[in-house]
Amino acid sequence: MVAEHLAALSSSCPVIIHTSNAEKSRQMQGVLEASRWTVKLAGAIGDHWVEQDWIAEVIAAYNKQD
């Protein structure tokens, strides 16, 4: 529902999808990319996914905007 809502809006920032549900993450990615949103996936797997995957994507997205 969130991906569909965002897809109806103009893209304004990168979106990072973090979930352990691979099928749904790909569906959300497709919906958003079809509406010209920049999307990265950061799987929510393991105990340290925020430190290992999510934060790396946040830093990379931030650096691209500079």
PDB file with SEQRES, HELIX, SHEET and CRYST1 records, atoms N, CA, C and O in Angstrom:
SEQRES   1 A   66  MET VAL ALA GLU HIS LEU ALA ALA LEU SER SER SER CYS          
SEQRES   2 A   66  PRO VAL ILE ILE HIS THR SER ASN ALA GLU LYS SER ARG          
SEQRES   3 A   66  GLN MET GLN GLY VAL LEU GLU ALA SER ARG TRP THR VAL          
SEQRES   4 A   66  LYS LEU ALA GLY ALA ILE GLY ASP HIS TRP VAL GLU GLN          
SEQRES   5 A   66  ASP TRP ILE ALA GLU VAL ILE ALA ALA TYR ASN LYS GLN          
SEQRES   6 A   66  ASP                                                          
HELIX    1 AA1 VAL A    2  ALA A    7  1                                   6    
HELIX    2 AA2 ALA A   22  ALA A   34  1                                  13    
HELIX    3 AA3 TRP A   49  TRP A   49  1                                   1    
HELIX    4 AA4 VAL A   50  TRP A   54  3                                   5    
HELIX    5 AA5 ILE A   55  GLN A   65  1                                  11    
SHEET    1 AA1 2 VAL A  15  ILE A  17  0                                        
SHEET    2 AA1 2 VAL A  39  LEU A  41  1                                        
CRYST1    1.000    1.000    1.000  90.00  90.00  90.00 P 1           1          
ATOM      1  N   MET A   1       0.816  -1.190   0.000  1.00  0.00           N  
ATOM      2  CA  MET A   1       0.000   0.000   0.000  1.00  0.00           C  
ATOM      3  C   MET A   1       0.866   1.263   0.000  1.00  0.00           C  
ATOM      4  O   MET A   1       0.542   2.249  -0.662  1.00  0.00           O  
ATOM      5  N   VAL A   2       1.954   1.220   0.740  1.00  0.00           N  
ATOM      6  CA  VAL A   2       2.837   2.393   0.795  1.00  0.00           C  
ATOM      7  C   VAL A   2       3.503   2.617  -0.560  1.00  0.00           C  
ATOM      8  O   VAL A   2       3.589   3.753  -1.026  1.00  0.00           O  
ATOM      9  N   ALA A   3       3.971   1.555  -1.189  1.00  0.00           N  
ATOM     10  CA  ALA A   3       4.608   1.687  -2.502  1.00  0.00           C  
ATOM     11  C   ALA A   3       3.626   2.261  -3.517  1.00  0.00           C  
ATOM     12  O   ALA A   3       3.993   3.123  -4.315  1.00  0.00           O  
ATOM     13  N   GLU A   4       2.407   1.799  -3.491  1.00  0.00           N  
ATOM     14  CA  GLU A   4       1.395   2.311  -4.416  1.00  0.00           C  
ATOM     15  C   GLU A   4       1.095   3.783  -4.136  1.00  0.00           C  
ATOM     16  O   GLU A   4       0.903   4.566  -5.067  1.00  0.00           O  
ATOM     17  N   HIS A   5       1.054   4.158  -2.872  1.00  0.00           N  
ATOM     18  CA  HIS A   5       0.830   5.561  -2.519  1.00  0.00           C  
ATOM     19  C   HIS A   5       1.979   6.431  -3.021  1.00  0.00           C  
ATOM     20  O   HIS A   5       1.748   7.471  -3.636  1.00  0.00           O  
ATOM     21  N   LEU A   6       3.210   6.011  -2.760  1.00  0.00           N  
ATOM     22  CA  LEU A   6       4.365   6.779  -3.225  1.00  0.00           C  
ATOM     23  C   LEU A   6       4.406   6.857  -4.746  1.00  0.00           C  
ATOM     24  O   LEU A   6       4.763   7.893  -5.308  1.00  0.00           O  
ATOM     25  N   ALA A   7       4.043   5.769  -5.409  1.00  0.00           N  
ATOM     26  CA  ALA A   7       4.068   5.740  -6.871  1.00  0.00           C  
ATOM     27  C   ALA A   7       3.128   6.779  -7.472  1.00  0.00           C  
ATOM     28  O   ALA A   7       3.349   7.245  -8.589  1.00  0.00           O  
ATOM     29  N   ALA A   8       2.095   7.138  -6.746  1.00  0.00           N  
ATOM     30  CA  ALA A   8       1.149   8.148  -7.224  1.00  0.00           C  
ATOM     31  C   ALA A   8       1.697   9.564  -7.058  1.00  0.00           C  
ATOM     32  O   ALA A   8       1.118  10.512  -7.590  1.00  0.00           O  
ATOM     33  N   LEU A   9       2.788   9.719  -6.340  1.00  0.00           N  
ATOM     34  CA  LEU A   9       3.403  11.023  -6.093  1.00  0.00           C  
ATOM     35  C   LEU A   9       4.624  11.211  -6.982  1.00  0.00           C  
ATOM     36  O   LEU A   9       5.135  10.248  -7.554  1.00  0.00           O  
ATOM     37  N   SER A  10       5.088  12.441  -7.097  1.00  0.00           N  
ATOM     38  CA  SER A  10       6.336  12.699  -7.816  1.00  0.00           C  
ATOM     39  C   SER A  10       7.497  12.214  -6.968  1.00  0.00           C  
ATOM     40  O   SER A  10       7.511  12.401  -5.751  1.00  0.00           O  
ATOM     41  N   SER A  11       8.464  11.592  -7.614  1.00  0.00           N  
ATOM     42  CA  SER A  11       9.616  11.102  -6.857  1.00  0.00           C  
ATOM     43  C   SER A  11      10.394  12.285  -6.310  1.00  0.00           C  
ATOM     44  O   SER A  11      10.647  13.260  -7.017  1.00  0.00           O  
ATOM     45  N   SER A  12      10.771  12.186  -5.039  1.00  0.00           N  
ATOM     46  CA  SER A  12      11.460  13.309  -4.405  1.00  0.00           C  
ATOM     47  C   SER A  12      12.724  12.901  -3.663  1.00  0.00           C  
ATOM     48  O   SER A  12      13.503  13.759  -3.247  1.00  0.00           O  
ATOM     49  N   CYS A  13      12.933  11.613  -3.495  1.00  0.00           N  
ATOM     50  CA  CYS A  13      14.107  11.117  -2.790  1.00  0.00           C  
ATOM     51  C   CYS A  13      14.247   9.625  -3.080  1.00  0.00           C  
ATOM     52  O   CYS A  13      13.288   8.992  -3.521  1.00  0.00           O  
ATOM     53  N   PRO A  14      15.411   9.063  -2.843  1.00  0.00           N  
ATOM     54  CA  PRO A  14      15.552   7.615  -3.012  1.00  0.00           C  
ATOM     55  C   PRO A  14      14.719   6.872  -1.961  1.00  0.00           C  
ATOM     56  O   PRO A  14      14.501   7.374  -0.858  1.00  0.00           O  
ATOM     57  N   VAL A  15      14.264   5.686  -2.316  1.00  0.00           N  
ATOM     58  CA  VAL A  15      13.523   4.829  -1.400  1.00  0.00           C  
ATOM     59  C   VAL A  15      14.365   3.592  -1.126  1.00  0.00           C  
ATOM     60  O   VAL A  15      14.879   2.964  -2.052  1.00  0.00           O  
ATOM     61  N   ILE A  16      14.503   3.249   0.134  1.00  0.00           N  
ATOM     62  CA  ILE A  16      15.204   2.025   0.521  1.00  0.00           C  
ATOM     63  C   ILE A  16      14.169   1.067   1.084  1.00  0.00           C  
ATOM     64  O   ILE A  16      13.520   1.352   2.090  1.00  0.00           O  
ATOM     65  N   ILE A  17      14.027  -0.067   0.422  1.00  0.00           N  
ATOM     66  CA  ILE A  17      13.081  -1.088   0.866  1.00  0.00           C  
ATOM     67  C   ILE A  17      13.843  -2.069   1.737  1.00  0.00           C  
ATOM     68  O   ILE A  17      14.829  -2.664   1.301  1.00  0.00           O  
ATOM     69  N   HIS A  18      13.385  -2.236   2.967  1.00  0.00           N  
ATOM     70  CA  HIS A  18      14.034  -3.185   3.866  1.00  0.00           C  
ATOM     71  C   HIS A  18      12.987  -4.162   4.395  1.00  0.00           C  
ATOM     72  O   HIS A  18      12.105  -3.802   5.175  1.00  0.00           O  
ATOM     73  N   THR A  19      13.114  -5.392   3.951  1.00  0.00           N  
ATOM     74  CA  THR A  19      12.214  -6.452   4.365  1.00  0.00           C  
ATOM     75  C   THR A  19      12.901  -7.791   4.129  1.00  0.00           C  
ATOM     76  O   THR A  19      13.806  -7.894   3.301  1.00  0.00           O  
ATOM     77  N   SER A  20      12.474  -8.796   4.844  1.00  0.00           N  
ATOM     78  CA  SER A  20      12.995 -10.139   4.603  1.00  0.00           C  
ATOM     79  C   SER A  20      12.114 -10.887   3.608  1.00  0.00           C  
ATOM     80  O   SER A  20      12.404 -12.038   3.281  1.00  0.00           O  
ATOM     81  N   ASN A  21      11.050 -10.264   3.122  1.00  0.00           N  
ATOM     82  CA  ASN A  21      10.144 -10.879   2.159  1.00  0.00           C  
ATOM     83  C   ASN A  21      10.604 -10.519   0.748  1.00  0.00           C  
ATOM     84  O   ASN A  21      10.251  -9.463   0.223  1.00  0.00           O  
ATOM     85  N   ALA A  22      11.390 -11.399   0.143  1.00  0.00           N  
ATOM     86  CA  ALA A  22      11.998 -11.123  -1.162  1.00  0.00           C  
ATOM     87  C   ALA A  22      10.950 -10.895  -2.245  1.00  0.00           C  
ATOM     88  O   ALA A  22      11.107  -9.994  -3.070  1.00  0.00           O  
ATOM     89  N   GLU A  23       9.902 -11.680  -2.258  1.00  0.00           N  
ATOM     90  CA  GLU A  23       8.866 -11.544  -3.290  1.00  0.00           C  
ATOM     91  C   GLU A  23       8.189 -10.175  -3.211  1.00  0.00           C  
ATOM     92  O   GLU A  23       8.048  -9.497  -4.229  1.00  0.00           O  
ATOM     93  N   LYS A  24       7.777  -9.773  -2.037  1.00  0.00           N  
ATOM     94  CA  LYS A  24       7.097  -8.486  -1.878  1.00  0.00           C  
ATOM     95  C   LYS A  24       8.048  -7.318  -2.121  1.00  0.00           C  
ATOM     96  O   LYS A  24       7.631  -6.285  -2.644  1.00  0.00           O  
ATOM     97  N   SER A  25       9.326  -7.470  -1.748  1.00  0.00           N  
ATOM     98  CA  SER A  25      10.265  -6.373  -1.982  1.00  0.00           C  
ATOM     99  C   SER A  25      10.438  -6.127  -3.474  1.00  0.00           C  
ATOM    100  O   SER A  25      10.537  -4.978  -3.904  1.00  0.00           O  
ATOM    101  N   ARG A  26      10.475  -7.190  -4.265  1.00  0.00           N  
ATOM    102  CA  ARG A  26      10.601  -7.038  -5.725  1.00  0.00           C  
ATOM    103  C   ARG A  26       9.340  -6.410  -6.313  1.00  0.00           C  
ATOM    104  O   ARG A  26       9.421  -5.619  -7.252  1.00  0.00           O  
ATOM    105  N   GLN A  27       8.182  -6.758  -5.767  1.00  0.00           N  
ATOM    106  CA  GLN A  27       6.937  -6.145  -6.234  1.00  0.00           C  
ATOM    107  C   GLN A  27       6.921  -4.650  -5.924  1.00  0.00           C  
ATOM    108  O   GLN A  27       6.564  -3.836  -6.776  1.00  0.00           O  
ATOM    109  N   MET A  28       7.308  -4.297  -4.702  1.00  0.00           N  
ATOM    110  CA  MET A  28       7.357  -2.882  -4.330  1.00  0.00           C  
ATOM    111  C   MET A  28       8.363  -2.138  -5.206  1.00  0.00           C  
ATOM    112  O   MET A  28       8.095  -1.027  -5.664  1.00  0.00           O  
ATOM    113  N   GLN A  29       9.511  -2.752  -5.434  1.00  0.00           N  
ATOM    114  CA  GLN A  29      10.533  -2.143  -6.272  1.00  0.00           C  
ATOM    115  C   GLN A  29       9.986  -1.874  -7.675  1.00  0.00           C  
ATOM    116  O   GLN A  29      10.197  -0.795  -8.228  1.00  0.00           O  
ATOM    117  N   GLY A  30       9.293  -2.842  -8.243  1.00  0.00           N  
ATOM    118  CA  GLY A  30       8.736  -2.679  -9.583  1.00  0.00           C  
ATOM    119  C   GLY A  30       7.712  -1.559  -9.666  1.00  0.00           C  
ATOM    120  O   GLY A  30       7.720  -0.774 -10.614  1.00  0.00           O  
ATOM    121  N   VAL A  31       6.835  -1.484  -8.679  1.00  0.00           N  
ATOM    122  CA  VAL A  31       5.813  -0.426  -8.643  1.00  0.00           C  
ATOM    123  C   VAL A  31       6.476   0.946  -8.587  1.00  0.00           C  
ATOM    124  O   VAL A  31       6.088   1.860  -9.316  1.00  0.00           O  
ATOM    125  N   LEU A  32       7.466   1.084  -7.728  1.00  0.00           N  
ATOM    126  CA  LEU A  32       8.124   2.384  -7.567  1.00  0.00           C  
ATOM    127  C   LEU A  32       8.979   2.755  -8.780  1.00  0.00           C  
ATOM    128  O   LEU A  32       8.939   3.898  -9.236  1.00  0.00           O  
ATOM    129  N   GLU A  33       9.736   1.820  -9.295  1.00  0.00           N  
ATOM    130  CA  GLU A  33      10.597   2.120 -10.441  1.00  0.00           C  
ATOM    131  C   GLU A  33       9.770   2.450 -11.681  1.00  0.00           C  
ATOM    132  O   GLU A  33      10.200   3.248 -12.513  1.00  0.00           O  
ATOM    133  N   ALA A  34       8.594   1.848 -11.813  1.00  0.00           N  
ATOM    134  CA  ALA A  34       7.717   2.174 -12.940  1.00  0.00           C  
ATOM    135  C   ALA A  34       7.249   3.624 -12.876  1.00  0.00           C  
ATOM    136  O   ALA A  34       6.870   4.205 -13.893  1.00  0.00           O  
ATOM    137  N   SER A  35       7.276   4.201 -11.689  1.00  0.00           N  
ATOM    138  CA  SER A  35       6.882   5.596 -11.497  1.00  0.00           C  
ATOM    139  C   SER A  35       8.090   6.515 -11.346  1.00  0.00           C  
ATOM    140  O   SER A  35       7.969   7.644 -10.871  1.00  0.00           O  
ATOM    141  N   ARG A  36       9.258   6.017 -11.755  1.00  0.00           N  
ATOM    142  CA  ARG A  36      10.510   6.797 -11.790  1.00  0.00           C  
ATOM    143  C   ARG A  36      11.101   7.118 -10.427  1.00  0.00           C  
ATOM    144  O   ARG A  36      11.800   8.120 -10.278  1.00  0.00           O  
ATOM    145  N   TRP A  37      10.834   6.294  -9.444  1.00  0.00           N  
ATOM    146  CA  TRP A  37      11.487   6.440  -8.141  1.00  0.00           C  
ATOM    147  C   TRP A  37      12.800   5.671  -8.185  1.00  0.00           C  
ATOM    148  O   TRP A  37      12.884   4.624  -8.828  1.00  0.00           O  
ATOM    149  N   THR A  38      13.821   6.178  -7.511  1.00  0.00           N  
ATOM    150  CA  THR A  38      15.076   5.458  -7.337  1.00  0.00           C  
ATOM    151  C   THR A  38      14.898   4.537  -6.144  1.00  0.00           C  
ATOM    152  O   THR A  38      14.518   4.978  -5.059  1.00  0.00           O  
ATOM    153  N   VAL A  39      15.175   3.256  -6.349  1.00  0.00           N  
ATOM    154  CA  VAL A  39      14.908   2.255  -5.308  1.00  0.00           C  
ATOM    155  C   VAL A  39      16.140   1.401  -5.068  1.00  0.00           C  
ATOM    156  O   VAL A  39      16.805   0.976  -6.014  1.00  0.00           O  
ATOM    157  N   LYS A  40      16.437   1.154  -3.821  1.00  0.00           N  
ATOM    158  CA  LYS A  40      17.482   0.223  -3.406  1.00  0.00           C  
ATOM    159  C   LYS A  40      16.864  -0.774  -2.439  1.00  0.00           C  
ATOM    160  O   LYS A  40      15.930  -0.448  -1.707  1.00  0.00           O  
ATOM    161  N   LEU A  41      17.387  -1.980  -2.445  1.00  0.00           N  
ATOM    162  CA  LEU A  41      16.919  -3.008  -1.522  1.00  0.00           C  
ATOM    163  C   LEU A  41      17.965  -3.235  -0.442  1.00  0.00           C  
ATOM    164  O   LEU A  41      19.156  -3.330  -0.735  1.00  0.00           O  
ATOM    165  N   ALA A  42      17.526  -3.319   0.790  1.00  0.00           N  
ATOM    166  CA  ALA A  42      18.393  -3.652   1.924  1.00  0.00           C  
ATOM    167  C   ALA A  42      17.659  -4.708   2.734  1.00  0.00           C  
ATOM    168  O   ALA A  42      16.811  -4.385   3.566  1.00  0.00           O  
ATOM    169  N   GLY A  43      17.983  -5.953   2.491  1.00  0.00           N  
ATOM    170  CA  GLY A  43      17.281  -7.051   3.146  1.00  0.00           C  
ATOM    171  C   GLY A  43      17.404  -7.029   4.654  1.00  0.00           C  
ATOM    172  O   GLY A  43      18.490  -6.825   5.197  1.00  0.00           O  
ATOM    173  N   ALA A  44      16.296  -7.239   5.323  1.00  0.00           N  
ATOM    174  CA  ALA A  44      16.273  -7.277   6.791  1.00  0.00           C  
ATOM    175  C   ALA A  44      16.555  -8.700   7.253  1.00  0.00           C  
ATOM    176  O   ALA A  44      15.664  -9.417   7.707  1.00  0.00           O  
ATOM    177  N   ILE A  45      17.815  -9.085   7.124  1.00  0.00           N  
ATOM    178  CA  ILE A  45      18.205 -10.461   7.439  1.00  0.00           C  
ATOM    179  C   ILE A  45      19.316 -10.443   8.477  1.00  0.00           C  
ATOM    180  O   ILE A  45      20.304  -9.724   8.324  1.00  0.00           O  
ATOM    181  N   GLY A  46      19.158 -11.222   9.519  1.00  0.00           N  
ATOM    182  CA  GLY A  46      20.173 -11.314  10.553  1.00  0.00           C  
ATOM    183  C   GLY A  46      19.973 -10.272  11.638  1.00  0.00           C  
ATOM    184  O   GLY A  46      19.023  -9.489  11.607  1.00  0.00           O  
ATOM    185  N   ASP A  47      20.876 -10.280  12.584  1.00  0.00           N  
ATOM    186  CA  ASP A  47      20.771  -9.392  13.741  1.00  0.00           C  
ATOM    187  C   ASP A  47      21.333  -7.990  13.486  1.00  0.00           C  
ATOM    188  O   ASP A  47      20.994  -7.051  14.207  1.00  0.00           O  
ATOM    189  N   HIS A  48      22.175  -7.841  12.484  1.00  0.00           N  
ATOM    190  CA  HIS A  48      22.873  -6.576  12.284  1.00  0.00           C  
ATOM    191  C   HIS A  48      22.603  -5.977  10.904  1.00  0.00           C  
ATOM    192  O   HIS A  48      23.470  -5.309  10.340  1.00  0.00           O  
ATOM    193  N   TRP A  49      21.410  -6.211  10.358  1.00  0.00           N  
ATOM    194  CA  TRP A  49      21.130  -5.731   9.009  1.00  0.00           C  
ATOM    195  C   TRP A  49      21.116  -4.211   8.921  1.00  0.00           C  
ATOM    196  O   TRP A  49      21.443  -3.655   7.873  1.00  0.00           O  
ATOM    197  N   VAL A  50      20.746  -3.533   9.995  1.00  0.00           N  
ATOM    198  CA  VAL A  50      20.742  -2.064   9.954  1.00  0.00           C  
ATOM    199  C   VAL A  50      22.176  -1.569   9.772  1.00  0.00           C  
ATOM    200  O   VAL A  50      22.440  -0.735   8.907  1.00  0.00           O  
ATOM    201  N   GLU A  51      23.085  -2.073  10.570  1.00  0.00           N  
ATOM    202  CA  GLU A  51      24.476  -1.633  10.506  1.00  0.00           C  
ATOM    203  C   GLU A  51      25.176  -2.096   9.235  1.00  0.00           C  
ATOM    204  O   GLU A  51      26.049  -1.392   8.727  1.00  0.00           O  
ATOM    205  N   GLN A  52      24.818  -3.250   8.715  1.00  0.00           N  
ATOM    206  CA  GLN A  52      25.541  -3.814   7.586  1.00  0.00           C  
ATOM    207  C   GLN A  52      24.942  -3.445   6.233  1.00  0.00           C  
ATOM    208  O   GLN A  52      25.690  -3.192   5.289  1.00  0.00           O  
ATOM    209  N   ASP A  53      23.649  -3.407   6.115  1.00  0.00           N  
ATOM    210  CA  ASP A  53      23.019  -3.206   4.812  1.00  0.00           C  
ATOM    211  C   ASP A  53      22.308  -1.858   4.690  1.00  0.00           C  
ATOM    212  O   ASP A  53      22.565  -1.094   3.760  1.00  0.00           O  
ATOM    213  N   TRP A  54      21.428  -1.579   5.624  1.00  0.00           N  
ATOM    214  CA  TRP A  54      20.592  -0.390   5.522  1.00  0.00           C  
ATOM    215  C   TRP A  54      21.409   0.892   5.577  1.00  0.00           C  
ATOM    216  O   TRP A  54      21.224   1.772   4.737  1.00  0.00           O  
ATOM    217  N   ILE A  55      22.295   1.013   6.532  1.00  0.00           N  
ATOM    218  CA  ILE A  55      23.066   2.249   6.679  1.00  0.00           C  
ATOM    219  C   ILE A  55      23.962   2.491   5.471  1.00  0.00           C  
ATOM    220  O   ILE A  55      24.177   3.641   5.088  1.00  0.00           O  
ATOM    221  N   ALA A  56      24.482   1.443   4.872  1.00  0.00           N  
ATOM    222  CA  ALA A  56      25.311   1.603   3.672  1.00  0.00           C  
ATOM    223  C   ALA A  56      24.495   2.208   2.537  1.00  0.00           C  
ATOM    224  O   ALA A  56      24.996   3.060   1.803  1.00  0.00           O  
ATOM    225  N   GLU A  57      23.250   1.780   2.382  1.00  0.00           N  
ATOM    226  CA  GLU A  57      22.386   2.336   1.346  1.00  0.00           C  
ATOM    227  C   GLU A  57      22.020   3.787   1.639  1.00  0.00           C  
ATOM    228  O   GLU A  57      21.953   4.605   0.722  1.00  0.00           O  
ATOM    229  N   VAL A  58      21.783   4.109   2.899  1.00  0.00           N  
ATOM    230  CA  VAL A  58      21.463   5.489   3.276  1.00  0.00           C  
ATOM    231  C   VAL A  58      22.642   6.405   2.958  1.00  0.00           C  
ATOM    232  O   VAL A  58      22.456   7.476   2.381  1.00  0.00           O  
ATOM    233  N   ILE A  59      23.832   5.997   3.324  1.00  0.00           N  
ATOM    234  CA  ILE A  59      25.024   6.805   3.069  1.00  0.00           C  
ATOM    235  C   ILE A  59      25.248   6.978   1.571  1.00  0.00           C  
ATOM    236  O   ILE A  59      25.555   8.080   1.118  1.00  0.00           O  
ATOM    237  N   ALA A  60      25.100   5.907   0.799  1.00  0.00           N  
ATOM    238  CA  ALA A  60      25.287   5.985  -0.651  1.00  0.00           C  
ATOM    239  C   ALA A  60      24.259   6.917  -1.291  1.00  0.00           C  
ATOM    240  O   ALA A  60      24.608   7.710  -2.165  1.00  0.00           O  
ATOM    241  N   ALA A  61      22.999   6.832  -0.868  1.00  0.00           N  
ATOM    242  CA  ALA A  61      21.944   7.699  -1.405  1.00  0.00           C  
ATOM    243  C   ALA A  61      22.217   9.150  -1.051  1.00  0.00           C  
ATOM    244  O   ALA A  61      22.034  10.037  -1.885  1.00  0.00           O  
ATOM    245  N   TYR A  62      22.648   9.399   0.164  1.00  0.00           N  
ATOM    246  CA  TYR A  62      22.943  10.767   0.613  1.00  0.00           C  
ATOM    247  C   TYR A  62      24.104  11.348  -0.207  1.00  0.00           C  
ATOM    248  O   TYR A  62      24.051  12.501  -0.636  1.00  0.00           O  
ATOM    249  N   ASN A  63      25.137  10.551  -0.418  1.00  0.00           N  
ATOM    250  CA  ASN A  63      26.303  11.029  -1.152  1.00  0.00           C  
ATOM    251  C   ASN A  63      25.966  11.335  -2.609  1.00  0.00           C  
ATOM    252  O   ASN A  63      26.577  12.225  -3.201  1.00  0.00           O  
ATOM    253  N   LYS A  64      25.023  10.629  -3.191  1.00  0.00           N  
ATOM    254  CA  LYS A  64      24.622  10.893  -4.578  1.00  0.00           C  
ATOM    255  C   LYS A  64      23.896  12.221  -4.713  1.00  0.00           C  
ATOM    256  O   LYS A  64      23.921  12.829  -5.783  1.00  0.00           O  
ATOM    257  N   GLN A  65      23.252  12.682  -3.649  1.00  0.00           N  
ATOM    258  CA  GLN A  65      22.495  13.927  -3.704  1.00  0.00           C  
ATOM    259  C   GLN A  65      23.397  15.147  -3.586  1.00  0.00           C  
ATOM    260  O   GLN A  65      22.966  16.252  -3.918  1.00  0.00           O  
ATOM    261  N   ASP A  66      24.610  14.989  -3.133  1.00  0.00           N  
ATOM    262  CA  ASP A  66      25.530  16.138  -2.983  1.00  0.00           C  
ATOM    263  C   ASP A  66      25.991  16.667  -4.313  1.00  0.00           C  
ATOM    264  O   ASP A  66      26.763  17.625  -4.363  1.00  0.00           O  
TER     265      ASP A  66                                                      
END                                                                             
